[in-house]
Amino acid sequence: MKTPRLALALLGATLALACAAPAEPPAAPRIGSAAPDFTLPPAAGGEAIALKDLLGRSKAVVVIFDATKCPYAIGYKGRVADMGKEYAAKGIAFVTINSNKTEPAAEVAEDAKKNGFAFPVLKDEGNRVADLYGAKKTPEVYVLSPAGTLLYHGRIDETHEDPKNVTSPDLRNALDAILAGKPVPAAETKAFGCTIKRV
């Protein structure tokens, strides 16, 4: 009689573990610390892109965890596309990463094309890079120095709605300070948006 009871207990424990909520991602790297390196494939296919290569030819690199369906991320698409073009001309590289298990690479590539993203759009299958960065929201922004040091982490600005209502352009302020050789005025802000849909 003991054997079936033991088997049932083990089965129950296994099911409990399988149904448990996924673990929280690790904390984001601290401002001033080294950001995790990564190499990811473009959503549209082609040769994988390494962060270290972007860092090596830029005054800073903006990494944005993005989504195709999140209304917050959708509200920022135009601003991200415009800023990517504007700051590329000043030597700052943009890259977006989609880590959502619910949004396949083909959908991510089509979304990038539709929104005029002229920078690398990468697919993070298995949310490995999102976990390394402790990213939880879309959109969530990380700005790195050429040495890979984290200079800014947080939101793009305070509203995903009408950009005419923005009074705190946090990402733009950070990038302008970096280009001027000054400290970022507010190095950490609170990212808001949809949760990253992890495996």
Wavefront OBJ file of the C-alpha trace (Angstrom):
o trace
v 0.000 0.000 0.000
v 2.898 2.380 0.670
v 4.215 2.261 -2.898
v 1.065 3.645 -4.596
v 0.799 6.365 -1.942
v 4.427 7.350 -2.486
v 3.899 7.413 -6.245
v 0.819 9.607 -5.832
v 2.700 11.963 -3.548
v 5.549 12.264 -6.035
v 3.082 12.846 -8.875
v 1.351 15.544 -6.854
v 4.654 17.286 -6.115
v 5.663 17.128 -9.783
v 2.333 18.636 -10.885
v 2.611 21.376 -8.284
v 6.043 22.328 -9.593
v 4.841 22.258 -13.205
v 1.890 24.513 -12.418
v 3.830 26.952 -10.248
v 4.162 30.503 -11.476
v 7.369 31.141 -13.417
v 10.230 32.538 -11.407
v 10.778 36.283 -11.432
v 13.555 37.368 -13.812
v 16.811 38.450 -12.189
v 17.254 42.085 -11.242
v 18.424 44.493 -13.932
v 22.105 45.415 -13.905
v 22.880 48.466 -11.786
v 23.641 51.859 -13.317
v 27.403 52.039 -13.820
v 27.846 48.261 -14.024
v 28.617 46.150 -17.095
v 25.541 45.201 -19.109
v 25.290 41.565 -20.270
v 26.660 40.778 -23.705
v 24.428 39.000 -26.236
v 24.251 37.791 -29.809
v 20.804 37.382 -31.381
v 19.367 36.729 -34.847
v 17.382 39.417 -36.668
v 13.637 38.686 -36.676
v 13.694 38.908 -40.482
v 16.487 36.317 -40.683
v 20.111 36.685 -41.611
v 23.372 36.851 -39.737
v 23.203 37.168 -35.962
v 24.085 40.547 -34.464
v 26.440 40.879 -31.505
v 26.088 43.670 -28.978
v 29.876 44.064 -28.795
v 29.963 44.930 -32.512
v 27.344 47.660 -32.037
v 29.219 49.032 -29.026
v 32.475 49.108 -30.944
v 31.181 51.557 -33.525
v 28.786 53.737 -31.507
v 28.824 56.574 -28.985
v 26.097 54.669 -27.142
v 23.704 51.784 -27.804
v 19.987 51.933 -26.976
v 18.469 48.498 -26.292
v 14.659 48.449 -26.197
v 12.610 45.380 -25.273
v 9.617 45.685 -27.589
v 6.376 43.924 -28.525
v 4.022 43.767 -31.494
v 0.665 43.581 -29.677
v 1.200 45.562 -26.477
v -0.751 48.867 -26.659
v 1.994 50.655 -24.725
v 4.680 49.491 -27.155
v 2.425 50.302 -30.106
v 1.970 53.839 -28.781
v 5.734 54.366 -28.874
v 6.460 52.892 -32.339
v 6.568 56.227 -34.159
v 8.770 57.853 -31.517
v 11.174 54.910 -31.510
v 11.423 54.908 -35.320
v 12.053 58.674 -35.404
v 14.589 58.643 -32.571
v 16.405 55.705 -34.114
v 16.949 57.691 -37.317
v 17.726 60.974 -35.562
v 20.315 59.560 -33.177
v 21.894 57.213 -35.737
v 23.046 60.398 -37.492
v 24.718 61.408 -34.203
v 26.490 58.097 -33.680
v 24.048 56.359 -31.330
v 22.775 52.922 -32.338
v 19.280 51.618 -31.596
v 18.282 47.955 -31.407
v 14.975 46.416 -30.359
v 14.545 42.935 -28.903
v 11.327 40.932 -28.884
v 11.347 38.285 -26.137
v 7.638 37.390 -26.166
v 6.927 33.691 -26.681
v 3.538 34.691 -28.151
v 4.999 36.778 -30.997
v 6.833 34.752 -33.679
v 9.803 36.134 -35.588
v 7.847 36.638 -38.832
v 5.306 38.801 -36.995
v 8.086 40.819 -35.353
v 9.787 41.405 -38.709
v 6.525 42.531 -40.319
v 5.817 44.886 -37.416
v 9.286 46.448 -37.753
v 8.815 46.951 -41.489
v 5.355 48.473 -41.022
v 6.682 50.938 -38.457
v 9.767 51.966 -40.428
v 12.374 50.684 -37.993
v 15.727 51.348 -39.710
v 17.826 49.568 -37.064
v 18.315 45.925 -36.010
v 15.179 44.186 -34.740
v 16.134 40.975 -32.944
v 14.223 37.912 -31.739
v 15.078 36.531 -28.300
v 13.698 32.998 -28.410
v 13.313 31.613 -24.908
v 13.653 35.135 -23.400
v 17.284 34.428 -22.495
v 18.464 38.010 -23.040
v 15.403 39.474 -21.300
v 16.342 37.334 -18.299
v 19.967 38.512 -18.402
v 18.791 42.124 -18.341
v 16.016 41.591 -15.821
v 13.622 43.138 -18.346
v 9.979 42.860 -17.335
v 8.032 45.314 -19.508
v 7.518 46.345 -23.116
v 8.828 48.853 -23.813
v 11.798 48.845 -21.427
v 14.981 50.738 -22.291
v 18.676 50.239 -21.505
v 21.356 52.679 -22.738
v 24.934 51.432 -22.813
v 28.254 53.247 -23.168
v 30.801 52.093 -25.797
v 32.453 50.106 -22.974
v 29.156 48.318 -22.246
v 28.416 50.204 -19.031
v 24.755 50.795 -18.205
v 24.073 54.548 -18.328
v 20.264 54.639 -18.329
v 17.441 52.208 -17.557
v 13.710 52.797 -17.640
v 11.037 54.350 -19.809
v 11.073 56.310 -23.071
v 8.994 59.100 -21.541
v 5.966 59.388 -19.283
v 3.156 58.687 -21.776
v 2.604 56.240 -24.620
v -0.302 58.328 -25.862
v -0.087 61.628 -27.744
v 3.616 62.595 -27.968
v 2.576 66.251 -27.886
v 1.730 65.716 -24.216
v 5.239 64.565 -23.242
v 6.807 66.753 -20.567
v 9.551 64.371 -19.420
v 11.446 62.993 -22.464
v 13.657 60.770 -20.309
v 15.374 58.733 -23.032
v 16.007 61.807 -25.177
v 17.409 63.661 -22.142
v 19.736 60.747 -21.425
v 21.022 60.573 -25.009
v 21.546 64.323 -25.279
v 23.515 64.307 -22.015
v 25.698 61.426 -23.254
v 26.423 63.251 -26.509
v 27.334 66.384 -24.531
v 29.699 64.407 -22.302
v 27.556 65.061 -19.239
v 26.085 62.703 -16.611
v 22.599 61.393 -17.405
v 20.237 63.636 -15.396
v 17.857 60.840 -14.344
v 19.686 57.545 -14.883
v 16.800 55.374 -13.675
v 13.103 55.794 -14.338
v 10.238 53.340 -13.919
v 9.455 51.376 -17.084
v 5.766 50.703 -17.688
v 3.873 48.647 -20.230
v 2.907 45.033 -20.824
v 4.704 42.157 -19.136
v 7.110 40.125 -21.280
v 5.462 36.791 -22.087
v 8.110 34.324 -20.976
v 8.430 30.614 -21.645
l 1 2 3 4 5 6 7 8 9 10 11 12 13 14 15 16 17 18 19 20 21 22 23 24 25 26 27 28 29 30 31 32 33 34 35 36 37 38 39 40 41 42 43 44 45 46 47 48 49 50 51 52 53 54 55 56 57 58 59 60 61 62 63 64 65 66 67 68 69 70 71 72 73 74 75 76 77 78 79 80 81 82 83 84 85 86 87 88 89 90 91 92 93 94 95 96 97 98 99 100 101 102 103 104 105 106 107 108 109 110 111 112 113 114 115 116 117 118 119 120 121 122 123 124 125 126 127 128 129 130 131 132 133 134 135 136 137 138 139 140 141 142 143 144 145 146 147 148 149 150 151 152 153 154 155 156 157 158 159 160 161 162 163 164 165 166 167 168 169 170 171 172 173 174 175 176 177 178 179 180 181 182 183 184 185 186 187 188 189 190 191 192 193 194 195 196 197 198 199
